[in-house]
Amino acid sequence: MAKTCSVAVLVAAAALCMAALINVAEARREKDTSLYVEGKVYCDTCRVQFETPVSEFIVGATVTLLCRNRMTEVVSVEIDAVTDQSGKYTIKVDGDHADSICEVHLTNSPREDCKEVTAELNAARIVLTSDVGVVEPVRYANALGFMRKEALKNCGEVLKGMGFLPIN
């Protein structure tokens, strides 16, 4: 009985030592410092420069993340991304860019009927540093929108339903 008890103690001690070694190895492993910028691109079908219930997310739209040094204006990051089936893009950014002004810009829309860009919908500024009290590595950019050539016919009713006056 004493022999089985001492074997059990040895097995438990060995398991505890292994767990401690694994924890030390994990603590020494370099942390991933990458940040991820996520956002969506939509078609402003009512030409009102904000999303409405009839806005449509654009598949295959291209955006560009640009980071410029605050003092020198030198571009330190330029990364393109393409939206998926839900109009969403994700951009992986390595390192900390606390000294930069970073913005996601609309680059291209695959939709011929929805390609117009306005200053209000063209860019979303994003903070790309881990020193802002945000634990998660994902940074969410405001949705960006291309405008449709002509507003949909039902936009007046849509805006009225949203509490806005219809546009004539």
CYANA upper distance limits for C-alpha pairs under 8 A (distance plus 0.5 A):
  1 MET  CA      5 CYS  CA      6.78
  2 ALA  CA      6 SER  CA      6.70
  3 LYS  CA      7 VAL  CA      6.74
  4 THR  CA      8 ALA  CA      6.63
  5 CYS  CA      9 VAL  CA      6.79
  6 SER  CA     10 LEU  CA      6.68
  7 VAL  CA     11 VAL  CA      6.69
  8 ALA  CA     12 ALA  CA      6.64
  9 VAL  CA     13 ALA  CA      6.56
 10 LEU  CA     14 ALA  CA      6.58
 11 VAL  CA     15 ALA  CA      6.67
 12 ALA  CA     16 LEU  CA      6.66
 13 ALA  CA     17 CYS  CA      6.68
 14 ALA  CA     18 MET  CA      6.70
 15 ALA  CA     19 ALA  CA      6.72
 16 LEU  CA     20 ALA  CA      6.77
 17 CYS  CA     21 LEU  CA      6.76
 18 MET  CA     22 ILE  CA      6.70
 19 ALA  CA     23 ASN  CA      6.76
 20 ALA  CA     24 VAL  CA      6.82
 21 LEU  CA     25 ALA  CA      6.70
 22 ILE  CA     26 GLU  CA      6.65
 23 ASN  CA     27 ALA  CA      6.65
 24 VAL  CA     28 ARG  CA      6.86
 25 ALA  CA     29 ARG  CA      6.90
 33 THR  CA     94 ASP  CA      7.02
 33 THR  CA     95 GLY  CA      6.31
 33 THR  CA     96 ASP  CA      8.04
 34 SER  CA     92 LYS  CA      7.09
 34 SER  CA     93 VAL  CA      6.03
 34 SER  CA     94 ASP  CA      4.96
 34 SER  CA     95 GLY  CA      6.35
 34 SER  CA    137 PRO  CA      7.50
 35 LEU  CA     92 LYS  CA      6.46
 35 LEU  CA     93 VAL  CA      5.69
 35 LEU  CA     94 ASP  CA      6.91
 35 LEU  CA     95 GLY  CA      7.99
 35 LEU  CA    128 LEU  CA      7.53
 35 LEU  CA    129 THR  CA      8.41
 35 LEU  CA    137 PRO  CA      5.30
 35 LEU  CA    138 VAL  CA      6.38
 35 LEU  CA    139 ARG  CA      7.71
 36 TYR  CA     90 THR  CA      6.97
 36 TYR  CA     91 ILE  CA      5.94
 36 TYR  CA     92 LYS  CA      5.09
 36 TYR  CA     93 VAL  CA      6.46
 36 TYR  CA    137 PRO  CA      6.54
 36 TYR  CA    138 VAL  CA      5.13
 36 TYR  CA    139 ARG  CA      6.46
 37 VAL  CA     89 TYR  CA      8.49
 37 VAL  CA     90 THR  CA      6.06
 37 VAL  CA     91 ILE  CA      5.53
 37 VAL  CA     92 LYS  CA      7.08
 37 VAL  CA     93 VAL  CA      8.09
 37 VAL  CA    138 VAL  CA      6.38
 37 VAL  CA    139 ARG  CA      5.34
 37 VAL  CA    140 TYR  CA      6.32
 37 VAL  CA    141 ALA  CA      7.23
 38 GLU  CA     88 LYS  CA      7.58
 38 GLU  CA     89 TYR  CA      6.16
 38 GLU  CA     90 THR  CA      5.06
 38 GLU  CA     91 ILE  CA      7.06
 38 GLU  CA    138 VAL  CA      7.47
 38 GLU  CA    139 ARG  CA      6.76
 38 GLU  CA    140 TYR  CA      5.46
 38 GLU  CA    141 ALA  CA      6.50
 39 GLY  CA     88 LYS  CA      6.16
 39 GLY  CA     89 TYR  CA      6.15
 39 GLY  CA     90 THR  CA      7.42
 39 GLY  CA    140 TYR  CA      6.34
 39 GLY  CA    141 ALA  CA      5.48
 39 GLY  CA    142 ASN  CA      6.80
 39 GLY  CA    143 ALA  CA      6.26
 39 GLY  CA    144 LEU  CA      8.36
 40 LYS  CA     57 PHE  CA      7.78
 40 LYS  CA     83 THR  CA      7.82
 40 LYS  CA     87 GLY  CA      5.79
 40 LYS  CA     88 LYS  CA      4.83
 40 LYS  CA     89 TYR  CA      6.68
 40 LYS  CA    141 ALA  CA      8.44
 40 LYS  CA    142 ASN  CA      8.03
 40 LYS  CA    143 ALA  CA      5.39
 40 LYS  CA    144 LEU  CA      6.91
 41 VAL  CA     57 PHE  CA      6.32
 41 VAL  CA     58 ILE  CA      6.34
 41 VAL  CA     61 ALA  CA      7.51
 41 VAL  CA     83 THR  CA      7.75
 41 VAL  CA     87 GLY  CA      5.94
 41 VAL  CA     88 LYS  CA      7.13
 41 VAL  CA    143 ALA  CA      6.20
 41 VAL  CA    144 LEU  CA      5.35
 41 VAL  CA    145 GLY  CA      5.97
 41 VAL  CA    146 PHE  CA      8.18
 42 TYR  CA     51 GLU  CA      8.30
 42 TYR  CA     55 SER  CA      6.95
 42 TYR  CA     56 GLU  CA      5.87
 42 TYR  CA     57 PHE  CA      4.49
 42 TYR  CA     58 ILE  CA      5.71
 42 TYR  CA     87 GLY  CA      7.30
 42 TYR  CA    143 ALA  CA      7.70
 42 TYR  CA    144 LEU  CA      6.81
 42 TYR  CA    145 GLY  CA      5.19
 42 TYR  CA    146 PHE  CA      6.93
 43 CYS  CA     55 SER  CA      6.18
 43 CYS  CA     56 GLU  CA      5.61
 43 CYS  CA     57 PHE  CA      6.51
 43 CYS  CA     58 ILE  CA      6.87
 43 CYS  CA    114 CYS  CA      6.62
 43 CYS  CA    145 GLY  CA      5.92
 43 CYS  CA    146 PHE  CA      5.53
 43 CYS  CA    147 MET  CA      6.15
 43 CYS  CA    148 ARG  CA      6.87
 44 ASP  CA     48 VAL  CA      7.47
 44 ASP  CA     49 GLN  CA      7.00
 44 ASP  CA     50 PHE  CA      7.34
 44 ASP  CA     51 GLU  CA      6.95
 44 ASP  CA     52 THR  CA      8.21
 44 ASP  CA     55 SER  CA      5.85
 44 ASP  CA     56 GLU  CA      7.65
 44 ASP  CA    114 CYS  CA      8.29
 44 ASP  CA    145 GLY  CA      6.41
 44 ASP  CA    146 PHE  CA      6.43
 44 ASP  CA    147 MET  CA      5.11
 44 ASP  CA    148 ARG  CA      6.41
 45 THR  CA     54 VAL  CA      7.17
 45 THR  CA     55 SER  CA      5.91
 45 THR  CA     56 GLU  CA      7.70
 45 THR  CA    114 CYS  CA      8.48
 45 THR  CA    147 MET  CA      6.93
 45 THR  CA    148 ARG  CA      5.74
 45 THR  CA    150 GLU  CA      8.06
 45 THR  CA    151 ALA  CA      5.95
 45 THR  CA    152 LEU  CA      6.50
 46 CYS  CA     52 THR  CA      8.19
 46 CYS  CA     54 VAL  CA      8.26
 46 CYS  CA     55 SER  CA      8.00
 46 CYS  CA    147 MET  CA      8.39
 46 CYS  CA    148 ARG  CA      7.87
 46 CYS  CA    150 GLU  CA      8.18
 46 CYS  CA    151 ALA  CA      4.93
 46 CYS  CA    152 LEU  CA      6.34
 46 CYS  CA    155 CYS  CA      6.03
 47 ARG  CA    147 MET  CA      6.19
 47 ARG  CA    148 ARG  CA      6.99
 47 ARG  CA    150 GLU  CA      7.95
 47 ARG  CA    151 ALA  CA      6.24
 49 GLN  CA    120 GLU  CA      7.53
 49 GLN  CA    121 LEU  CA      7.07
 49 GLN  CA    145 GLY  CA      8.01
 49 GLN  CA    147 MET  CA      8.03
 50 PHE  CA    121 LEU  CA      8.38
 50 PHE  CA    145 GLY  CA      8.24
 51 GLU  CA     55 SER  CA      6.24
 52 THR  CA    158 VAL  CA      8.07
 52 THR  CA    159 LEU  CA      8.25
 53 PRO  CA    158 VAL  CA      7.78
 54 VAL  CA    158 VAL  CA      8.13
 57 PHE  CA     86 SER  CA      6.87
 57 PHE  CA     87 GLY  CA      5.30
 58 ILE  CA     83 THR  CA      7.68
 58 ILE  CA     85 GLN  CA      8.28
 58 ILE  CA     86 SER  CA      7.86
 58 ILE  CA     87 GLY  CA      5.34
 58 ILE  CA    109 SER  CA      8.07
 58 ILE  CA    111 ARG  CA      8.34
 59 VAL  CA     83 THR  CA      6.01
 59 VAL  CA     84 ASP  CA      5.97
 59 VAL  CA     85 GLN  CA      5.67
 59 VAL  CA     86 SER  CA      7.08
 59 VAL  CA     87 GLY  CA      5.50
 59 VAL  CA    110 PRO  CA      8.33
 60 GLY  CA     82 VAL  CA      5.99
 60 GLY  CA     83 THR  CA      5.44
 60 GLY  CA     84 ASP  CA      6.72
 60 GLY  CA     85 GLN  CA      8.20
 60 GLY  CA     87 GLY  CA      7.92
 60 GLY  CA    109 SER  CA      7.68
 60 GLY  CA    110 PRO  CA      6.79
 61 ALA  CA     82 VAL  CA      5.99
 61 ALA  CA     83 THR  CA      5.83
 61 ALA  CA     87 GLY  CA      8.03
 61 ALA  CA    107 THR  CA      8.12
 61 ALA  CA    108 ASN  CA      6.17
 61 ALA  CA    109 SER  CA      5.14
 61 ALA  CA    110 PRO  CA      6.47
 62 THR  CA     80 ASP  CA      7.31
 62 THR  CA     81 ALA  CA      6.18
 62 THR  CA     82 VAL  CA      5.02
 62 THR  CA     83 THR  CA      7.04
 62 THR  CA    106 LEU  CA      6.99
 62 THR  CA    107 THR  CA      5.73
 62 THR  CA    108 ASN  CA      5.47
 62 THR  CA    109 SER  CA      7.05
 63 VAL  CA     80 ASP  CA      6.19
 63 VAL  CA     81 ALA  CA      5.95
 63 VAL  CA     82 VAL  CA      6.93
 63 VAL  CA    104 VAL  CA      6.98
 63 VAL  CA    105 HIS  CA      5.97
 63 VAL  CA    106 LEU  CA      5.10
 63 VAL  CA    107 THR  CA      5.41
 63 VAL  CA    108 ASN  CA      7.48
 64 THR  CA     78 GLU  CA      7.15
 64 THR  CA     79 ILE  CA      6.02
 64 THR  CA     80 ASP  CA      4.83
 64 THR  CA     81 ALA  CA      6.86
 64 THR  CA    104 VAL  CA      6.00
 64 THR  CA    105 HIS  CA      5.70
 64 THR  CA    106 LEU  CA      7.04
 64 THR  CA    107 THR  CA      6.85
 65 LEU  CA     77 VAL  CA      7.62
 65 LEU  CA     78 GLU  CA      5.98
 65 LEU  CA     79 ILE  CA      5.62
 65 LEU  CA     80 ASP  CA      6.82
 65 LEU  CA     91 ILE  CA      8.39
 65 LEU  CA    102 CYS  CA      7.45
 65 LEU  CA    103 GLU  CA      6.20
 65 LEU  CA    104 VAL  CA      4.83
 65 LEU  CA    105 HIS  CA      6.86
 66 LEU  CA     75 VAL  CA      7.37
 66 LEU  CA     76 SER  CA      8.15
 66 LEU  CA     77 VAL  CA      5.94
 66 LEU  CA     78 GLU  CA      5.20
 66 LEU  CA     79 ILE  CA      7.36
 66 LEU  CA    102 CYS  CA      6.03
 66 LEU  CA    103 GLU  CA      5.99
 66 LEU  CA    104 VAL  CA      6.86
 66 LEU  CA    105 HIS  CA      8.18
 67 CYS  CA     75 VAL  CA      6.14
 67 CYS  CA     76 SER  CA      6.11
 67 CYS  CA     77 VAL  CA      5.43
 67 CYS  CA     78 GLU  CA      7.23
 67 CYS  CA     97 HIS  CA      8.23
 67 CYS  CA    100 SER  CA      6.16
 67 CYS  CA    101 ILE  CA      5.88
 67 CYS  CA    102 CYS  CA      4.53
 67 CYS  CA    103 GLU  CA      6.97
 68 ARG  CA     72 THR  CA      8.33
 68 ARG  CA     73 GLU  CA      5.58
 68 ARG  CA     74 VAL  CA      5.78
 68 ARG  CA     75 VAL  CA      4.78
 68 ARG  CA     76 SER  CA      6.26
 68 ARG  CA     77 VAL  CA      7.77
 68 ARG  CA    100 SER  CA      5.58
 68 ARG  CA    101 ILE  CA      5.80
 68 ARG  CA    102 CYS  CA      6.94
 69 ASN  CA     73 GLU  CA      5.33
 69 ASN  CA     74 VAL  CA      5.90
 69 ASN  CA     75 VAL  CA      6.95
 69 ASN  CA     76 SER  CA      7.36
 69 ASN  CA     99 ASP  CA      6.37
 69 ASN  CA    100 SER  CA      4.77
 69 ASN  CA    101 ILE  CA      6.88
 70 ARG  CA     99 ASP  CA      6.48
 70 ARG  CA    100 SER  CA      5.66
 70 ARG  CA    101 ILE  CA      6.54
 76 SER  CA    100 SER  CA      8.44
 79 ILE  CA     91 ILE  CA      7.93
 80 ASP  CA     91 ILE  CA      8.30
 81 ALA  CA     89 TYR  CA      6.81
 81 ALA  CA     90 THR  CA      7.51
 81 ALA  CA     91 ILE  CA      6.90
 82 VAL  CA     89 TYR  CA      6.48
 83 THR  CA     87 GLY  CA      5.38
 83 THR  CA     88 LYS  CA      5.36
 83 THR  CA     89 TYR  CA      5.03
 83 THR  CA     90 THR  CA      8.49
 84 ASP  CA     88 LYS  CA      5.92
 84 ASP  CA     89 TYR  CA      6.88
 96 ASP  CA    128 LEU  CA      6.83
 96 ASP  CA    129 THR  CA      5.44
 96 ASP  CA    130 SER  CA      7.36
 97 HIS  CA    101 ILE  CA      8.50
 97 HIS  CA    127 VAL  CA      8.43
 97 HIS  CA    128 LEU  CA      5.81
 97 HIS  CA    129 THR  CA      5.98
 98 ALA  CA    127 VAL  CA      7.92
 98 ALA  CA    128 LEU  CA      6.78
 98 ALA  CA    129 THR  CA      5.58
 98 ALA  CA    131 ASP  CA      8.43
101 ILE  CA    125 ARG  CA      8.03
101 ILE  CA    126 ILE  CA      8.24
101 ILE  CA    127 VAL  CA      7.99
102 CYS  CA    125 ARG  CA      6.32
102 CYS  CA    126 ILE  CA      6.05
102 CYS  CA    127 VAL  CA      7.07
102 CYS  CA    128 LEU  CA      7.57
103 GLU  CA    123 ALA  CA      6.68
103 GLU  CA    124 ALA  CA      5.84
103 GLU  CA    125 ARG  CA      4.68
103 GLU  CA    126 ILE  CA      6.16
104 VAL  CA    123 ALA  CA      5.93
104 VAL  CA    124 ALA  CA      5.73
104 VAL  CA    125 ARG  CA      6.96
104 VAL  CA    126 ILE  CA      8.00
104 VAL  CA    141 ALA  CA      8.06
105 HIS  CA    122 ASN  CA      6.12
105 HIS  CA    123 ALA  CA      4.97
105 HIS  CA    124 ALA  CA      7.26
106 LEU  CA    117 VAL  CA      8.28
106 LEU  CA    122 ASN  CA      5.93
106 LEU  CA    123 ALA  CA      7.10
106 LEU  CA    144 LEU  CA      7.51
106 LEU  CA    145 GLY  CA      8.35
106 LEU  CA    146 PHE  CA      8.48
108 ASN  CA    115 LYS  CA      7.87
109 SER  CA    114 CYS  CA      7.50
109 SER  CA    115 LYS  CA      6.02
109 SER  CA    146 PHE  CA      7.86
110 PRO  CA    115 LYS  CA      8.25
111 ARG  CA    115 LYS  CA      6.94
113 ASP  CA    148 ARG  CA      6.11
113 ASP  CA    149 LYS  CA      6.22
114 CYS  CA    146 PHE  CA      6.35
114 CYS  CA    147 MET  CA      5.82
114 CYS  CA    148 ARG  CA      4.50
114 CYS  CA    149 LYS  CA      6.52
115 LYS  CA    146 PHE  CA      5.96
115 LYS  CA    147 MET  CA      6.67
115 LYS  CA    148 ARG  CA      7.14
115 LYS  CA    149 LYS  CA      8.10
116 GLU  CA    146 PHE  CA      5.88
116 GLU  CA    147 MET  CA      5.45
116 GLU  CA    148 ARG  CA      7.18
116 GLU  CA    149 LYS  CA      7.58
117 VAL  CA    121 LEU  CA      7.40
117 VAL  CA    122 ASN  CA      6.61
117 VAL  CA    145 GLY  CA      7.98
117 VAL  CA    146 PHE  CA      5.76
117 VAL  CA    147 MET  CA      6.83
118 THR  CA    122 ASN  CA      6.33
118 THR  CA    146 PHE  CA      8.10
118 THR  CA    147 MET  CA      8.31
119 ALA  CA    123 ALA  CA      7.89
121 LEU  CA    144 LEU  CA      5.76
121 LEU  CA    145 GLY  CA      5.82
121 LEU  CA    146 PHE  CA      7.66
122 ASN  CA    144 LEU  CA      6.66
122 ASN  CA    145 GLY  CA      7.40
122 ASN  CA    146 PHE  CA      8.30
123 ALA  CA    144 LEU  CA      7.26
124 ALA  CA    141 ALA  CA      6.38
124 ALA  CA    142 ASN  CA      6.19
124 ALA  CA    143 ALA  CA      8.10
124 ALA  CA    144 LEU  CA      7.67
125 ARG  CA    141 ALA  CA      7.53
126 ILE  CA    139 ARG  CA      7.68
126 ILE  CA    140 TYR  CA      8.08
126 ILE  CA    141 ALA  CA      6.63
127 VAL  CA    139 ARG  CA      7.97
128 LEU  CA    139 ARG  CA      7.97
130 SER  CA    134 VAL  CA      7.12
130 SER  CA    135 VAL  CA      7.98
130 SER  CA    137 PRO  CA      8.07
151 ALA  CA    155 CYS  CA      7.36
154 ASN  CA    158 VAL  CA      6.85
155 CYS  CA    159 LEU  CA      6.50
155 CYS  CA    166 PRO  CA      8.12
156 GLY  CA    160 LYS  CA      6.58
156 GLY  CA    165 LEU  CA      8.07
156 GLY  CA    166 PRO  CA      4.79
156 GLY  CA    167 ILE  CA      6.34
156 GLY  CA    168 ASN  CA      8.23
157 GLU  CA    161 GLY  CA      6.56
157 GLU  CA    166 PRO  CA      7.20
158 VAL  CA    162 MET  CA      6.86
159 LEU  CA    163 GLY  CA      6.90
159 LEU  CA    164 PHE  CA      5.58
159 LEU  CA    165 LEU  CA      6.99
159 LEU  CA    166 PRO  CA      6.43
160 LYS  CA    164 PHE  CA      5.40
160 LYS  CA    165 LEU  CA      5.87
160 LYS  CA    166 PRO  CA      6.12
